[in-house]
């Protein structure tokens, strides 16, 4: 039986409560940690073996960091808690009546309480066929795919004899002006200019185009307008063309259509629209805004009191009545709250106070010496914001080794402008046809 | 035209000699460097964009290092030489009469002198279908594939309810007792034991089996017998079962047949037999031993005086009349020799002295505190050899950043036994069926 575990150092006669957590992102891990080494059996299920520090994933996609610098095996993070069991498995459904989670291989895991922390995915607004040409940036696989396409486009441009094709290959398009889109645009502009001036013989810096397309009236819409304006002008100084109020109409092999115009391109990245992963479907309930699940003030799901949703999966509201954003800090605070609440409730019978979000500040980085911070009451921009951004992100990494490795790479990059991970996966040459055609991996 | 390059800071009227180098491994890069910033046009063609420090690739396969720690873009290495042009392309043939190299996309590159430095591949002795189940360790792609299979086998074993299947999944088989096989076996034993005791709840250390299979009478046959004996007993102490005089008869899904016995396994690695890549076929000539190309004392190919072969591609002989081994130091020395020889010959008309190999010592590492060195006149084994091995390999890395990053990771690992890169690529769970069946990527 799934529940039996000979290694637990408790009396087998004692009936223990079982909490199952689906998803080991910021939220799920925080719940698990708060329940660590308690008299509660915890099972964490994830379809990946690692937790990913998503805020720095764009640096993997732009060849600045390695995947291992920002990911950590879930088992390693939770290994010291003897009451926590980790399963690498795909969840395919939930039966709230039988109180079981169904796995891809047909197995079922029983629960007393279930926490859904499955995160979010990009929203292609009904055009899922665009994903093949415009991957989002959610997993290591996608980051590597983007890195490969980007670097390969430069290699193909170097080989091309056709000036128009050269220009098309050196044009990168980022769709969506949120923090990820802005970070990618800034990083690609820096990387591209550096590679062209230093490493390529047959490319000209003025052939490089980086285009950031936003359907709404401004980029970084979650930030105050003065920060947005500054961010836009910083991006433009770095050579990024920012297009606002421009909807994307089509994404095809080697080109996109936006605002009625066809733009030929060597690399497209999707960063627009976020929707919750299919937890609402598992439960057979209606999703709220962006298919996120509506929750009670204690993060339980209405009508399903033993099931909870946190992070990007849930639609919780702040004290101002606004929907809480899909940010790591929200997921983490909700996870800590819920883990402690469950512990007190299960072991001591205490009812929890409602969850309250404490805004730690919102940030986006544009490039070298350029970032913005919004702390609500005050804001920060420029070099100081960039330094603060770097310090905070190094501090948030999971252990001393990763902090040291990332710091060294950042300092090295700051001094030399070199990026250490400019690797195209094997058989890259086999993927070089003479047109802008691209291959899937 | 392929030869035209507007960036070269020389008079276009001047007719310059063109040297084409195929392959940017240790040998090819050494030739290029020796010709750097000379009045000779150099074109380096490789089907990968990076040079790989192969001696540490087994550490990528066993989750100790990241690919970027041991690879460097070829453009970055050669970027400072304005006379060197780098092309990411697949060579498909050579026409020695027309003096052109043919590329995969149909383009042709003319040469005055051609250097073939295409390295070697594993030899499956006519059983190429085994490769799918038993990848070799030559590229980053293969190292990642092995890492993924190894880690996935442990995850599957944790989920399995069948004790026989658990044992099968925790059995790793390494075929070939050369340095790579020995290094892999030692590293897998260390990694496996650490993961089972620390991170997995439902696995027992005595279920772990690491089997090293060698068809010949002893492992590490290139080393003196006393070192081999010591290495074998070190491996056995680390928990590796060493089988010598055992030929492998079949490799299939989930199992191998060796010495008449079927061994069920979760991960097979091929490290037996090396053959030169198909440069001999391009030239339409007969390959020598292990399909390596016979060369004159100046490394030119008999009957084809403007074509040279170095490194694993060539069959050169030492002063003792023995075939030079397929080692990085041979390739590097031949590359340096040939680059200088070509420079002097082309620019000054000087005939080169024959190539002479200087043995810098041969080494293999078994694991923590255990390595062997053979310097010809004297040998070294144990902790001191291991320290020397580590120092030399850090020193041989391409730049200060990589030296620092690798040193930190090694020191961290030495102190904590943790390995930083235990990442299974995405959608790993989709690759978990309930049997020992495996999926290809």
Interface residues (C-beta under 8 A of the other chain):
Chain A: X5 X7 X46 X47 X48 X49 X50 X66 X67 X68 X69 X71 X73 X75 X76 X79 X85 X87 X88 X89 X90 X104 X105 X106 X107 X139 X140 X141 X142 X151 X155 X158 X159 X195 X198 X199 X200 X201 X202 X401 X402 X404 X405 X408 X409 X412 X416 X418 X420 X421 X422 X423 X424 X425 X426 X427 X428 X429 X430 X432 X433 X434
Chain B: X5 X7 X46 X47 X48 X49 X50 X66 X67 X68 X69 X71 X73 X75 X76 X79 X85 X87 X88 X89 X90 X104 X105 X106 X107 X139 X140 X141 X142 X151 X155 X158 X159 X195 X198 X199 X200 X201 X202 X401 X402 X404 X405 X408 X409 X412 X418 X420 X421 X422 X423 X424 X425 X426 X427 X428 X429 X430 X432 X433 X434
